[in-house]
Every structure is written in C-alpha cells, then in structure tokens.
Amino acid sequence: MQRESAGLIDPMTGLVFFPTKSPKRDDCEWYAWSHVRDIAVFDNVPHGIIVTQTGQTIQSNATAYVLKNQLKATGELVARFQQLNQSSLLES
C-alpha cells in the first residue's frame, strides 16, 4: 500500500490539504485540514464521513481509518512546520 502525503501549501494561513489516496490516482480527493472537525462512521456506509467545522457532512471515497490517519499526519506536519518557523524566528 502506498502512503498518502499531505499537500502543504501555506500552514501559517491554514491552507493545508490532505489526500484520500495517492495523488497520482484519478479518484484522489483532497480536503482542507483546517475545515475538518471530525471523521464520522455511519452504519451501512462503507466510507468515512467528513464533518466540517460548519457541521456539513461529506461522504469520502476513503475509509474512516484512512481519513483519521491522514488528518493526524497532516496535523503533525503542520505542528512540525510551525515549530521550525518559530525556531528560525528566534534565531534571527
């Protein structure tokens, strides 16, 4: 299984997206990390449901497990990027 990656655009403004599948695939969906409030699972729905900050629900083409892992990995990437930026600001 190929690992998906986060598409980091500008974490300081919250423009960070994560893919549901390999970005090389035509059926890859991208979601804005800062707009996701939760990943839900409903009975009889094979894929994860993204709950946005406004409460809207979006059925994804990925499982809830994949979505939660991508959300977590993207959050860790944003945190690391912010730490690196803080370090460089303190050193200058």
PDB file of N, CA, C and O in Angstrom:
ATOM      1  N   MET A   1       0.839  -1.181   0.000  1.00  0.00           N
ATOM      2  CA  MET A   1       0.000   0.000   0.000  1.00  0.00           C
ATOM      3  C   MET A   1       0.877   1.235   0.000  1.00  0.00           C
ATOM      4  O   MET A   1       1.808   1.342   0.798  1.00  0.00           O
ATOM      5  N   GLN A   2       0.587   2.160  -0.884  1.00  0.00           N
ATOM      6  CA  GLN A   2       1.364   3.380  -0.978  1.00  0.00           C
ATOM      7  C   GLN A   2       0.850   4.400   0.026  1.00  0.00           C
ATOM      8  O   GLN A   2      -0.358   4.588   0.168  1.00  0.00           O
ATOM      9  N   ARG A   3       1.768   5.054   0.719  1.00  0.00           N
ATOM     10  CA  ARG A   3       1.393   6.033   1.728  1.00  0.00           C
ATOM     11  C   ARG A   3       1.006   7.349   1.056  1.00  0.00           C
ATOM     12  O   ARG A   3       1.689   7.819   0.146  1.00  0.00           O
ATOM     13  N   GLU A   4      -0.088   7.930   1.514  1.00  0.00           N
ATOM     14  CA  GLU A   4      -0.504   9.224   1.016  1.00  0.00           C
ATOM     15  C   GLU A   4       0.336  10.288   1.702  1.00  0.00           C
ATOM     16  O   GLU A   4       0.904  10.048   2.767  1.00  0.00           O
ATOM     17  N   SER A   5       0.413  11.454   1.097  1.00  0.00           N
ATOM     18  CA  SER A   5       1.176  12.537   1.704  1.00  0.00           C
ATOM     19  C   SER A   5       0.280  13.756   1.851  1.00  0.00           C
ATOM     20  O   SER A   5      -0.729  13.898   1.160  1.00  0.00           O
ATOM     21  N   ALA A   6       0.671  14.622   2.759  1.00  0.00           N
ATOM     22  CA  ALA A   6      -0.070  15.864   2.936  1.00  0.00           C
ATOM     23  C   ALA A   6       0.410  16.863   1.893  1.00  0.00           C
ATOM     24  O   ALA A   6       1.602  16.926   1.591  1.00  0.00           O
ATOM     25  N   GLY A   7      -0.494  17.624   1.355  1.00  0.00           N
ATOM     26  CA  GLY A   7      -0.137  18.664   0.403  1.00  0.00           C
ATOM     27  C   GLY A   7      -0.049  19.986   1.133  1.00  0.00           C
ATOM     28  O   GLY A   7      -1.052  20.683   1.291  1.00  0.00           O
ATOM     29  N   LEU A   8       1.124  20.327   1.570  1.00  0.00           N
ATOM     30  CA  LEU A   8       1.328  21.518   2.376  1.00  0.00           C
ATOM     31  C   LEU A   8       1.413  22.727   1.465  1.00  0.00           C
ATOM     32  O   LEU A   8       2.314  22.808   0.631  1.00  0.00           O
ATOM     33  N   ILE A   9       0.494  23.664   1.608  1.00  0.00           N
ATOM     34  CA  ILE A   9       0.516  24.852   0.769  1.00  0.00           C
ATOM     35  C   ILE A   9       1.018  26.048   1.563  1.00  0.00           C
ATOM     36  O   ILE A   9       2.051  26.624   1.222  1.00  0.00           O
ATOM     37  N   ASP A  10       0.309  26.427   2.607  1.00  0.00           N
ATOM     38  CA  ASP A  10       0.723  27.532   3.475  1.00  0.00           C
ATOM     39  C   ASP A  10       0.124  27.323   4.855  1.00  0.00           C
ATOM     40  O   ASP A  10      -0.975  27.805   5.130  1.00  0.00           O
ATOM     41  N   PRO A  11       0.831  26.613   5.727  1.00  0.00           N
ATOM     42  CA  PRO A  11       0.261  26.273   7.032  1.00  0.00           C
ATOM     43  C   PRO A  11       0.022  27.489   7.932  1.00  0.00           C
ATOM     44  O   PRO A  11      -0.794  27.412   8.850  1.00  0.00           O
ATOM     45  N   MET A  12       0.700  28.587   7.697  1.00  0.00           N
ATOM     46  CA  MET A  12       0.509  29.766   8.539  1.00  0.00           C
ATOM     47  C   MET A  12      -0.879  30.378   8.329  1.00  0.00           C
ATOM     48  O   MET A  12      -1.413  31.031   9.225  1.00  0.00           O
ATOM     49  N   THR A  13      -1.451  30.168   7.166  1.00  0.00           N
ATOM     50  CA  THR A  13      -2.800  30.670   6.899  1.00  0.00           C
ATOM     51  C   THR A  13      -3.841  29.559   6.942  1.00  0.00           C
ATOM     52  O   THR A  13      -5.025  29.807   6.714  1.00  0.00           O
ATOM     53  N   GLY A  14      -3.408  28.335   7.234  1.00  0.00           N
ATOM     54  CA  GLY A  14      -4.338  27.218   7.331  1.00  0.00           C
ATOM     55  C   GLY A  14      -4.639  26.545   6.015  1.00  0.00           C
ATOM     56  O   GLY A  14      -5.529  25.697   5.953  1.00  0.00           O
ATOM     57  N   LEU A  15      -3.933  26.892   4.967  1.00  0.00           N
ATOM     58  CA  LEU A  15      -4.168  26.265   3.666  1.00  0.00           C
ATOM     59  C   LEU A  15      -3.332  24.994   3.548  1.00  0.00           C
ATOM     60  O   LEU A  15      -2.297  24.963   2.882  1.00  0.00           O
ATOM     61  N   VAL A  16      -3.810  23.961   4.207  1.00  0.00           N
ATOM     62  CA  VAL A  16      -3.138  22.670   4.189  1.00  0.00           C
ATOM     63  C   VAL A  16      -4.181  21.633   3.809  1.00  0.00           C
ATOM     64  O   VAL A  16      -5.257  21.573   4.404  1.00  0.00           O
ATOM     65  N   PHE A  17      -3.857  20.827   2.824  1.00  0.00           N
ATOM     66  CA  PHE A  17      -4.789  19.827   2.327  1.00  0.00           C
ATOM     67  C   PHE A  17      -4.196  18.439   2.476  1.00  0.00           C
ATOM     68  O   PHE A  17      -2.976  18.273   2.468  1.00  0.00           O
ATOM     69  N   PHE A  18      -5.058  17.442   2.613  1.00  0.00           N
ATOM     70  CA  PHE A  18      -4.588  16.058   2.665  1.00  0.00           C
ATOM     71  C   PHE A  18      -5.384  15.229   1.670  1.00  0.00           C
ATOM     72  O   PHE A  18      -6.573  15.468   1.460  1.00  0.00           O
ATOM     73  N   PRO A  19      -4.710  14.235   1.048  1.00  0.00           N
ATOM     74  CA  PRO A  19      -5.368  13.379   0.056  1.00  0.00           C
ATOM     75  C   PRO A  19      -5.982  12.143   0.694  1.00  0.00           C
ATOM     76  O   PRO A  19      -5.581  11.721   1.779  1.00  0.00           O
ATOM     77  N   THR A  20      -6.952  11.575   0.011  1.00  0.00           N
ATOM     78  CA  THR A  20      -7.568  10.334   0.478  1.00  0.00           C
ATOM     79  C   THR A  20      -6.866   9.106  -0.088  1.00  0.00           C
ATOM     80  O   THR A  20      -6.974   8.009   0.459  1.00  0.00           O
ATOM     81  N   LYS A  21      -6.158   9.298  -1.171  1.00  0.00           N
ATOM     82  CA  LYS A  21      -5.442   8.214  -1.847  1.00  0.00           C
ATOM     83  C   LYS A  21      -4.162   8.795  -2.422  1.00  0.00           C
ATOM     84  O   LYS A  21      -3.872   9.974  -2.220  1.00  0.00           O
ATOM     85  N   SER A  22      -3.408   7.997  -3.122  1.00  0.00           N
ATOM     86  CA  SER A  22      -2.208   8.505  -3.767  1.00  0.00           C
ATOM     87  C   SER A  22      -2.592   9.653  -4.706  1.00  0.00           C
ATOM     88  O   SER A  22      -3.535   9.518  -5.485  1.00  0.00           O
ATOM     89  N   PRO A  23      -1.878  10.772  -4.643  1.00  0.00           N
ATOM     90  CA  PRO A  23      -2.188  11.903  -5.535  1.00  0.00           C
ATOM     91  C   PRO A  23      -2.069  11.555  -7.015  1.00  0.00           C
ATOM     92  O   PRO A  23      -2.570  12.291  -7.865  1.00  0.00           O
ATOM     93  N   LYS A  24      -1.424  10.458  -7.324  1.00  0.00           N
ATOM     94  CA  LYS A  24      -1.291  10.021  -8.723  1.00  0.00           C
ATOM     95  C   LYS A  24      -2.578   9.404  -9.254  1.00  0.00           C
ATOM     96  O   LYS A  24      -2.759   9.279 -10.466  1.00  0.00           O
ATOM     97  N   ARG A  25      -3.459   9.026  -8.358  1.00  0.00           N
ATOM     98  CA  ARG A  25      -4.709   8.377  -8.772  1.00  0.00           C
ATOM     99  C   ARG A  25      -5.759   9.406  -9.166  1.00  0.00           C
ATOM    100  O   ARG A  25      -5.864  10.465  -8.547  1.00  0.00           O
ATOM    101  N   ASP A  26      -6.530   9.092 -10.190  1.00  0.00           N
ATOM    102  CA  ASP A  26      -7.592   9.994 -10.651  1.00  0.00           C
ATOM    103  C   ASP A  26      -8.705  10.166  -9.622  1.00  0.00           C
ATOM    104  O   ASP A  26      -9.369  11.202  -9.595  1.00  0.00           O
ATOM    105  N   ASP A  27      -8.912   9.157  -8.776  1.00  0.00           N
ATOM    106  CA  ASP A  27     -10.002   9.233  -7.799  1.00  0.00           C
ATOM    107  C   ASP A  27      -9.546   9.785  -6.438  1.00  0.00           C
ATOM    108  O   ASP A  27     -10.257   9.654  -5.441  1.00  0.00           O
ATOM    109  N   CYS A  28      -8.369  10.396  -6.408  1.00  0.00           N
ATOM    110  CA  CYS A  28      -7.879  11.009  -5.169  1.00  0.00           C
ATOM    111  C   CYS A  28      -8.702  12.263  -4.872  1.00  0.00           C
ATOM    112  O   CYS A  28      -8.908  13.114  -5.738  1.00  0.00           O
ATOM    113  N   GLU A  29      -9.162  12.352  -3.631  1.00  0.00           N
ATOM    114  CA  GLU A  29      -9.887  13.545  -3.175  1.00  0.00           C
ATOM    115  C   GLU A  29      -8.983  14.297  -2.207  1.00  0.00           C
ATOM    116  O   GLU A  29      -8.210  13.683  -1.472  1.00  0.00           O
ATOM    117  N   TRP A  30      -9.079  15.629  -2.203  1.00  0.00           N
ATOM    118  CA  TRP A  30      -8.286  16.464  -1.303  1.00  0.00           C
ATOM    119  C   TRP A  30      -9.223  17.241  -0.387  1.00  0.00           C
ATOM    120  O   TRP A  30     -10.243  17.770  -0.829  1.00  0.00           O
ATOM    121  N   TYR A  31      -8.865  17.302   0.902  1.00  0.00           N
ATOM    122  CA  TYR A  31      -9.684  18.029   1.875  1.00  0.00           C
ATOM    123  C   TYR A  31      -8.813  19.001   2.662  1.00  0.00           C
ATOM    124  O   TYR A  31      -7.652  18.719   2.960  1.00  0.00           O
ATOM    125  N   ALA A  32      -9.393  20.141   2.990  1.00  0.00           N
ATOM    126  CA  ALA A  32      -8.684  21.161   3.766  1.00  0.00           C
ATOM    127  C   ALA A  32      -8.626  20.733   5.226  1.00  0.00           C
ATOM    128  O   ALA A  32      -9.660  20.551   5.869  1.00  0.00           O
ATOM    129  N   TRP A  33      -7.417  20.575   5.743  1.00  0.00           N
ATOM    130  CA  TRP A  33      -7.193  20.106   7.108  1.00  0.00           C
ATOM    131  C   TRP A  33      -7.907  20.983   8.135  1.00  0.00           C
ATOM    132  O   TRP A  33      -8.514  20.463   9.071  1.00  0.00           O
ATOM    133  N   SER A  34      -7.843  22.294   7.975  1.00  0.00           N
ATOM    134  CA  SER A  34      -8.418  23.203   8.971  1.00  0.00           C
ATOM    135  C   SER A  34      -9.943  23.245   8.938  1.00  0.00           C
ATOM    136  O   SER A  34     -10.562  23.795   9.849  1.00  0.00           O
ATOM    137  N   HIS A  35     -10.549  22.682   7.918  1.00  0.00           N
ATOM    138  CA  HIS A  35     -12.009  22.699   7.805  1.00  0.00           C
ATOM    139  C   HIS A  35     -12.657  21.429   8.352  1.00  0.00           C
ATOM    140  O   HIS A  35     -13.882  21.342   8.432  1.00  0.00           O
ATOM    141  N   VAL A  36     -11.842  20.448   8.726  1.00  0.00           N
ATOM    142  CA  VAL A  36     -12.383  19.173   9.210  1.00  0.00           C
ATOM    143  C   VAL A  36     -12.522  19.216  10.733  1.00  0.00           C
ATOM    144  O   VAL A  36     -11.547  19.434  11.452  1.00  0.00           O
ATOM    145  N   ARG A  37     -13.738  19.008  11.205  1.00  0.00           N
ATOM    146  CA  ARG A  37     -13.986  18.946  12.641  1.00  0.00           C
ATOM    147  C   ARG A  37     -13.874  17.518  13.158  1.00  0.00           C
ATOM    148  O   ARG A  37     -13.360  17.282  14.252  1.00  0.00           O
ATOM    149  N   ASP A  38     -14.367  16.550  12.348  1.00  0.00           N
ATOM    150  CA  ASP A  38     -14.392  15.169  12.811  1.00  0.00           C
ATOM    151  C   ASP A  38     -14.518  14.236  11.619  1.00  0.00           C
ATOM    152  O   ASP A  38     -14.884  14.647  10.518  1.00  0.00           O
ATOM    153  N   ILE A  39     -14.207  12.974  11.865  1.00  0.00           N
ATOM    154  CA  ILE A  39     -14.442  11.906  10.893  1.00  0.00           C
ATOM    155  C   ILE A  39     -15.481  10.988  11.528  1.00  0.00           C
ATOM    156  O   ILE A  39     -15.266  10.456  12.618  1.00  0.00           O
ATOM    157  N   ALA A  40     -16.597  10.806  10.848  1.00  0.00           N
ATOM    158  CA  ALA A  40     -17.697  10.006  11.398  1.00  0.00           C
ATOM    159  C   ALA A  40     -17.832   8.696  10.623  1.00  0.00           C
ATOM    160  O   ALA A  40     -17.405   8.574   9.475  1.00  0.00           O
ATOM    161  N   VAL A  41     -18.439   7.732  11.295  1.00  0.00           N
ATOM    162  CA  VAL A  41     -18.747   6.442  10.687  1.00  0.00           C
ATOM    163  C   VAL A  41     -20.222   6.178  10.925  1.00  0.00           C
ATOM    164  O   VAL A  41     -20.695   6.262  12.059  1.00  0.00           O
ATOM    165  N   PHE A  42     -20.947   5.862   9.870  1.00  0.00           N
ATOM    166  CA  PHE A  42     -22.362   5.532   9.985  1.00  0.00           C
ATOM    167  C   PHE A  42     -22.570   4.100   9.529  1.00  0.00           C
ATOM    168  O   PHE A  42     -21.890   3.624   8.620  1.00  0.00           O
ATOM    169  N   ASP A  43     -23.510   3.418  10.159  1.00  0.00           N
ATOM    170  CA  ASP A  43     -23.831   2.053   9.745  1.00  0.00           C
ATOM    171  C   ASP A  43     -24.257   2.042   8.284  1.00  0.00           C
ATOM    172  O   ASP A  43     -24.911   2.967   7.801  1.00  0.00           O
ATOM    173  N   ASN A  44     -23.875   0.981   7.596  1.00  0.00           N
ATOM    174  CA  ASN A  44     -24.232   0.763   6.194  1.00  0.00           C
ATOM    175  C   ASN A  44     -23.604   1.772   5.236  1.00  0.00           C
ATOM    176  O   ASN A  44     -24.015   1.855   4.078  1.00  0.00           O
ATOM    177  N   VAL A  45     -22.617   2.538   5.696  1.00  0.00           N
ATOM    178  CA  VAL A  45     -21.880   3.444   4.814  1.00  0.00           C
ATOM    179  C   VAL A  45     -20.431   2.956   4.807  1.00  0.00           C
ATOM    180  O   VAL A  45     -19.759   3.001   5.837  1.00  0.00           O
ATOM    181  N   PRO A  46     -19.944   2.490   3.651  1.00  0.00           N
ATOM    182  CA  PRO A  46     -18.615   1.873   3.621  1.00  0.00           C
ATOM    183  C   PRO A  46     -17.451   2.846   3.794  1.00  0.00           C
ATOM    184  O   PRO A  46     -16.354   2.437   4.174  1.00  0.00           O
ATOM    185  N   HIS A  47     -17.677   4.098   3.524  1.00  0.00           N
ATOM    186  CA  HIS A  47     -16.598   5.076   3.597  1.00  0.00           C
ATOM    187  C   HIS A  47     -16.797   6.043   4.750  1.00  0.00           C
ATOM    188  O   HIS A  47     -17.893   6.173   5.295  1.00  0.00           O
ATOM    189  N   GLY A  48     -15.710   6.721   5.112  1.00  0.00           N
ATOM    190  CA  GLY A  48     -15.770   7.698   6.187  1.00  0.00           C
ATOM    191  C   GLY A  48     -16.543   8.942   5.773  1.00  0.00           C
ATOM    192  O   GLY A  48     -16.619   9.292   4.596  1.00  0.00           O
ATOM    193  N   ILE A  49     -17.106   9.588   6.766  1.00  0.00           N
ATOM    194  CA  ILE A  49     -17.847  10.828   6.550  1.00  0.00           C
ATOM    195  C   ILE A  49     -17.058  11.959   7.199  1.00  0.00           C
ATOM    196  O   ILE A  49     -16.731  11.898   8.384  1.00  0.00           O
ATOM    197  N   ILE A  50     -16.759  12.978   6.425  1.00  0.00           N
ATOM    198  CA  ILE A  50     -16.055  14.145   6.952  1.00  0.00           C
ATOM    199  C   ILE A  50     -17.098  15.116   7.483  1.00  0.00           C
ATOM    200  O   ILE A  50     -18.059  15.457   6.794  1.00  0.00           O
ATOM    201  N   VAL A  51     -16.894  15.555   8.715  1.00  0.00           N
ATOM    202  CA  VAL A  51     -17.764  16.573   9.318  1.00  0.00           C
ATOM    203  C   VAL A  51     -16.956  17.864   9.329  1.00  0.00           C
ATOM    204  O   VAL A  51     -15.895  17.933   9.950  1.00  0.00           O
ATOM    205  N   THR A  52     -17.455  18.880   8.646  1.00  0.00           N
ATOM    206  CA  THR A  52     -16.727  20.146   8.548  1.00  0.00           C
ATOM    207  C   THR A  52     -16.946  20.996   9.799  1.00  0.00           C
ATOM    208  O   THR A  52     -17.781  20.673  10.644  1.00  0.00           O
ATOM    209  N   GLN A  53     -16.194  22.072   9.902  1.00  0.00           N
ATOM    210  CA  GLN A  53     -16.321  22.995  11.031  1.00  0.00           C
ATOM    211  C   GLN A  53     -17.720  23.602  11.109  1.00  0.00           C
ATOM    212  O   GLN A  53     -18.166  23.996  12.186  1.00  0.00           O
ATOM    213  N   THR A  54     -18.408  23.680   9.978  1.00  0.00           N
ATOM    214  CA  THR A  54     -19.761  24.241   9.955  1.00  0.00           C
ATOM    215  C   THR A  54     -20.840  23.180  10.165  1.00  0.00           C
ATOM    216  O   THR A  54     -22.029  23.499  10.172  1.00  0.00           O
ATOM    217  N   GLY A  55     -20.429  21.911  10.338  1.00  0.00           N
ATOM    218  CA  GLY A  55     -21.382  20.836  10.564  1.00  0.00           C
ATOM    219  C   GLY A  55     -21.841  20.118   9.313  1.00  0.00           C
ATOM    220  O   GLY A  55     -22.598  19.151   9.404  1.00  0.00           O
ATOM    221  N   GLN A  56     -21.408  20.562   8.155  1.00  0.00           N
ATOM    222  CA  GLN A  56     -21.750  19.885   6.906  1.00  0.00           C
ATOM    223  C   GLN A  56     -21.059  18.527   6.873  1.00  0.00           C
ATOM    224  O   GLN A  56     -19.939  18.391   7.366  1.00  0.00           O
ATOM    225  N   THR A  57     -21.715  17.522   6.298  1.00  0.00           N
ATOM    226  CA  THR A  57     -21.102  16.203   6.167  1.00  0.00           C
ATOM    227  C   THR A  57     -20.829  15.908   4.698  1.00  0.00           C
ATOM    228  O   THR A  57     -21.620  16.241   3.816  1.00  0.00           O
ATOM    229  N   ILE A  58     -19.680  15.269   4.464  1.00  0.00           N
ATOM    230  CA  ILE A  58     -19.256  14.933   3.108  1.00  0.00           C
ATOM    231  C   ILE A  58     -18.825  13.480   3.117  1.00  0.00           C
ATOM    232  O   ILE A  58     -17.939  13.100   3.883  1.00  0.00           O
ATOM    233  N   GLN A  59     -19.443  12.662   2.272  1.00  0.00           N
ATOM    234  CA  GLN A  59     -19.028  11.269   2.172  1.00  0.00           C
ATOM    235  C   GLN A  59     -17.769  11.204   1.317  1.00  0.00           C
ATOM    236  O   GLN A  59     -17.741  11.698   0.190  1.00  0.00           O
ATOM    237  N   SER A  60     -16.741  10.594   1.862  1.00  0.00           N
ATOM    238  CA  SER A  60     -15.464  10.480   1.180  1.00  0.00           C
ATOM    239  C   SER A  60     -15.366   9.141   0.464  1.00  0.00           C
ATOM    240  O   SER A  60     -16.200   8.255   0.649  1.00  0.00           O
ATOM    241  N   ASN A  61     -14.330   9.012  -0.359  1.00  0.00           N
ATOM    242  CA  ASN A  61     -14.093   7.726  -1.013  1.00  0.00           C
ATOM    243  C   ASN A  61     -13.077   6.883  -0.252  1.00  0.00           C
ATOM    244  O   ASN A  61     -12.647   5.836  -0.737  1.00  0.00           O
ATOM    245  N   ALA A  62     -12.690   7.339   0.946  1.00  0.00           N
ATOM    246  CA  ALA A  62     -11.736   6.609   1.777  1.00  0.00           C
ATOM    247  C   ALA A  62     -12.428   6.114   3.049  1.00  0.00           C
ATOM    248  O   ALA A  62     -13.478   6.623   3.440  1.00  0.00           O
ATOM    249  N   THR A  63     -11.828   5.135   3.669  1.00  0.00           N
ATOM    250  CA  THR A  63     -12.389   4.636   4.926  1.00  0.00           C
ATOM    251  C   THR A  63     -12.128   5.648   6.039  1.00  0.00           C
ATOM    252  O   THR A  63     -11.266   6.518   5.915  1.00  0.00           O
ATOM    253  N   ALA A  64     -12.874   5.522   7.110  1.00  0.00           N
ATOM    254  CA  ALA A  64     -12.679   6.400   8.266  1.00  0.00           C
ATOM    255  C   ALA A  64     -11.269   6.221   8.821  1.00  0.00           C
ATOM    256  O   ALA A  64     -10.653   7.188   9.270  1.00  0.00           O
ATOM    257  N   TYR A  65     -10.760   5.008   8.795  1.00  0.00           N
ATOM    258  CA  TYR A  65      -9.409   4.728   9.283  1.00  0.00           C
ATOM    259  C   TYR A  65      -8.372   5.545   8.502  1.00  0.00           C
ATOM    260  O   TYR A  65      -7.512   6.190   9.101  1.00  0.00           O
ATOM    261  N   VAL A  66      -8.452   5.518   7.184  1.00  0.00           N
ATOM    262  CA  VAL A  66      -7.512   6.279   6.346  1.00  0.00           C
ATOM    263  C   VAL A  66      -7.666   7.773   6.602  1.00  0.00           C
ATOM    264  O   VAL A  66      -6.671   8.485   6.739  1.00  0.00           O
ATOM    265  N   LEU A  67      -8.902   8.250   6.668  1.00  0.00           N
ATOM    266  CA  LEU A  67      -9.132   9.678   6.894  1.00  0.00           C
ATOM    267  C   LEU A  67      -8.560  10.143   8.231  1.00  0.00           C
ATOM    268  O   LEU A  67      -7.932  11.200   8.310  1.00  0.00           O
ATOM    269  N   LYS A  68      -8.779   9.351   9.279  1.00  0.00           N
ATOM    270  CA  LYS A  68      -8.259   9.727  10.604  1.00  0.00           C
ATOM    271  C   LYS A  68      -6.736   9.739  10.607  1.00  0.00           C
ATOM    272  O   LYS A  68      -6.121  10.627  11.196  1.00  0.00           O
ATOM    273  N   ASN A  69      -6.130   8.760   9.952  1.00  0.00           N
ATOM    274  CA  ASN A  69      -4.669   8.730   9.871  1.00  0.00           C
ATOM    275  C   ASN A  69      -4.127   9.920   9.083  1.00  0.00           C
ATOM    276  O   ASN A  69      -3.128  10.521   9.478  1.00  0.00           O
ATOM    277  N   GLN A  70      -4.766  10.257   7.994  1.00  0.00           N
ATOM    278  CA  GLN A  70      -4.332  11.397   7.189  1.00  0.00           C
ATOM    279  C   GLN A  70      -4.507  12.707   7.951  1.00  0.00           C
ATOM    280  O   GLN A  70      -3.647  13.585   7.886  1.00  0.00           O
ATOM    281  N   LEU A  71      -5.608  12.839   8.665  1.00  0.00           N
ATOM    282  CA  LEU A  71      -5.871  14.040   9.457  1.00  0.00           C
ATOM    283  C   LEU A  71      -4.799  14.195  10.542  1.00  0.00           C
ATOM    284  O   LEU A  71      -4.287  15.291  10.770  1.00  0.00           O
ATOM    285  N   LYS A  72      -4.470  13.089  11.203  1.00  0.00           N
ATOM    286  CA  LYS A  72      -3.454  13.112  12.257  1.00  0.00           C
ATOM    287  C   LYS A  72      -2.077  13.436  11.672  1.00  0.00           C
ATOM    288  O   LYS A  72      -1.364  14.281  12.213  1.00  0.00           O
ATOM    289  N   ALA A  73      -1.701  12.785  10.589  1.00  0.00           N
ATOM    290  CA  ALA A  73      -0.395  13.017   9.977  1.00  0.00           C
ATOM    291  C   ALA A  73      -0.257  14.456   9.487  1.00  0.00           C
ATOM    292  O   ALA A  73       0.811  15.056   9.602  1.00  0.00           O
ATOM    293  N   THR A  74      -1.330  14.999   8.947  1.00  0.00           N
ATOM    294  CA  THR A  74      -1.299  16.372   8.466  1.00  0.00           C
ATOM    295  C   THR A  74      -1.161  17.343   9.640  1.00  0.00           C
ATOM    296  O   THR A  74      -0.424  18.324   9.547  1.00  0.00           O
ATOM    297  N   GLY A  75      -1.858  17.079  10.733  1.00  0.00           N
ATOM    298  CA  GLY A  75      -1.733  17.912  11.921  1.00  0.00           C
ATOM    299  C   GLY A  75      -0.323  17.893  12.475  1.00  0.00           C
ATOM    300  O   GLY A  75       0.196  18.927  12.896  1.00  0.00           O
ATOM    301  N   GLU A  76       0.300  16.723  12.477  1.00  0.00           N
ATOM    302  CA  GLU A  76       1.680  16.609  12.945  1.00  0.00           C
ATOM    303  C   GLU A  76       2.635  17.372  12.033  1.00  0.00           C
ATOM    304  O   GLU A  76       3.584  17.998  12.507  1.00  0.00           O
ATOM    305  N   LEU A  77       2.389  17.320  10.738  1.00  0.00           N
ATOM    306  CA  LEU A  77       3.210  18.060   9.784  1.00  0.00           C
ATOM    307  C   LEU A  77       3.085  19.568  10.008  1.00  0.00           C
ATOM    308  O   LEU A  77       4.083  20.289   9.990  1.00  0.00           O
ATOM    309  N   VAL A  78       1.869  20.032  10.217  1.00  0.00           N
ATOM    310  CA  VAL A  78       1.644  21.461  10.474  1.00  0.00           C
ATOM    311  C   VAL A  78       2.350  21.881  11.765  1.00  0.00           C
ATOM    312  O   VAL A  78       3.005  22.923  11.803  1.00  0.00           O
ATOM    313  N   ALA A  79       2.220  21.081  12.812  1.00  0.00           N
ATOM    314  CA  ALA A  79       2.865  21.402  14.088  1.00  0.00           C
ATOM    315  C   ALA A  79       4.387  21.460  13.929  1.00  0.00           C
ATOM    316  O   ALA A  79       5.034  22.366  14.456  1.00  0.00           O
ATOM    317  N   ARG A  80       4.946  20.514  13.218  1.00  0.00           N
ATOM    318  CA  ARG A  80       6.402  20.491  12.996  1.00  0.00           C
ATOM    319  C   ARG A  80       6.834  21.707  12.185  1.00  0.00           C
ATOM    320  O   ARG A  80       7.846  22.331  12.505  1.00  0.00           O
ATOM    321  N   PHE A  81       6.102  22.046  11.166  1.00  0.00           N
ATOM    322  CA  PHE A  81       6.422  23.207  10.338  1.00  0.00           C
ATOM    323  C   PHE A  81       6.377  24.479  11.171  1.00  0.00           C
ATOM    324  O   PHE A  81       7.245  25.341  11.035  1.00  0.00           O
ATOM    325  N   GLN A  82       5.373  24.603  12.031  1.00  0.00           N
ATOM    326  CA  GLN A  82       5.263  25.779  12.886  1.00  0.00           C
ATOM    327  C   GLN A  82       6.408  25.840  13.886  1.00  0.00           C
ATOM    328  O   GLN A  82       6.909  26.925  14.181  1.00  0.00           O
ATOM    329  N   GLN A  83       6.835  24.685  14.416  1.00  0.00           N
ATOM    330  CA  GLN A  83       7.984  24.648  15.323  1.00  0.00           C
ATOM    331  C   GLN A  83       9.250  25.116  14.619  1.00  0.00           C
ATOM    332  O   GLN A  83      10.036  25.880  15.181  1.00  0.00           O
ATOM    333  N   LEU A  84       9.444  24.657  13.388  1.00  0.00           N
ATOM    334  CA  LEU A  84      10.625  25.062  12.630  1.00  0.00           C
ATOM    335  C   LEU A  84      10.596  26.559  12.351  1.00  0.00           C
ATOM    336  O   LEU A  84      11.630  27.223  12.431  1.00  0.00           O
ATOM    337  N   ASN A  85       9.440  27.089  12.028  1.00  0.00           N
ATOM    338  CA  ASN A  85       9.323  28.531  11.775  1.00  0.00           C
ATOM    339  C   ASN A  85       9.597  29.329  13.035  1.00  0.00           C
ATOM    340  O   ASN A  85      10.252  30.369  12.973  1.00  0.00           O
ATOM    341  N   GLN A  86       9.106  28.860  14.187  1.00  0.00           N
ATOM    342  CA  GLN A  86       9.366  29.548  15.453  1.00  0.00           C
ATOM    343  C   GLN A  86      10.855  29.532  15.777  1.00  0.00           C
ATOM    344  O   GLN A  86      11.396  30.533  16.247  1.00  0.00           O
ATOM    345  N   SER A  87      11.516  28.413  15.531  1.00  0.00           N
ATOM    346  CA  SER A  87      12.951  28.314  15.805  1.00  0.00           C
ATOM    347  C   SER A  87      13.737  29.284  14.952  1.00  0.00           C
ATOM    348  O   SER A  87      14.651  29.947  15.442  1.00  0.00           O
ATOM    349  N   SER A  88      13.386  29.373  13.672  1.00  0.00           N
ATOM    350  CA  SER A  88      14.127  30.280  12.786  1.00  0.00           C
ATOM    351  C   SER A  88      13.843  31.734  13.132  1.00  0.00           C
ATOM    352  O   SER A  88      14.719  32.583  12.959  1.00  0.00           O
ATOM    353  N   LEU A  89      12.647  32.045  13.614  1.00  0.00           N
ATOM    354  CA  LEU A  89      12.337  33.420  14.029  1.00  0.00           C
ATOM    355  C   LEU A  89      13.139  33.796  15.267  1.00  0.00           C
ATOM    356  O   LEU A  89      13.615  34.925  15.382  1.00  0.00           O
ATOM    357  N   LEU A  90      13.290  32.850  16.197  1.00  0.00           N
ATOM    358  CA  LEU A  90      14.023  33.118  17.433  1.00  0.00           C
ATOM    359  C   LEU A  90      15.517  33.284  17.172  1.00  0.00           C
ATOM    360  O   LEU A  90      16.192  34.022  17.889  1.00  0.00           O
ATOM    361  N   GLU A  91      16.036  32.605  16.154  1.00  0.00           N
ATOM    362  CA  GLU A  91      17.453  32.678  15.854  1.00  0.00           C
ATOM    363  C   GLU A  91      17.831  33.924  15.057  1.00  0.00           C
ATOM    364  O   GLU A  91      19.005  34.293  15.012  1.00  0.00           O
ATOM    365  N   SER A  92      16.866  34.566  14.438  1.00  0.00           N
ATOM    366  CA  SER A  92      17.188  35.729  13.611  1.00  0.00           C
ATOM    367  C   SER A  92      17.138  37.023  14.391  1.00  0.00           C
ATOM    368  O   SER A  92      17.386  38.091  13.832  1.00  0.00           O
TER     369      SER A  92
END
